[in-house]
Amino acid sequence: MIQIFLSHNTRDRDWCEWLMAEAVKHGIKPYLAEHDQQAGGNLADKIEAAIDASAAVVVLITDNSVTAQYVQQEIGYARKAKKLIIPVVQTGITTEQLGMLQGVEYIPFDFENPHEGHAQLTARLRQLAVKHAEAQAAKQRKEDAVMVALACLVLVLLVVDA
């Protein structure tokens, strides 16, 4: 199952839960730090490990999160880790407010009519899941071919030894 890291401000958690419920239906595991409580653990290490383990980072950019330090740090770490970043941006946020995400195509999200943004995000996540499944299938075929080649080599060596 493919994992998606969801970067957001905790004040937008209800929206995140709603947006990501559809992802689960398509075989995508959304990672929300709030769902991964590790008392005594280092929060930064936990977040970095989760981003590293994710195929993409979905960033919910709202009035609440546009200046949130943690969200900006997660974006920076995701960029450094060369992760696909999918911004979901509240209408009214200017491109200047996007910081490191300026120039990145984003999904507009209108809180008054959220279904279109939700549908766009779902479609993008579905594409990502299909791509991941195809890559996993190709990897499995390659591993199978290597095993067959090794089996043939063993057979040849046994025949030569006989």
Sequence and secondary structure as in RCSB ss.txt:
>XXXX:A:sequence
MIQIFLSHNTRDRDWCEWLMAEAVKHGIKPYLAEHDQQAGGNLADKIEAAIDASAAVVVLITDNSVTAQYVQQEI
GYARKAKKLIIPVVQTGITTEQLGMLQGVEYIPFDFENPHEGHAQLTARLRQLAVKHAEAQAAKQRKEDAVMVAL
ACLVLVLLVVDA
>XXXX:A:secstr
 EEEEEE  GGGHHHHHHHHHHHHHTTEEEE GGGS  TTS HHHHHHHHHHT SEEEEEE TTTTT HHHHHHH
HHHHHTT EEEEEEETT  GGGGGGGTTS  EEE TTSTHHHHHHHHHHHHHHHHHHHHHHHHHHHHHHHHHHHH
HHHHHHHHHHH 
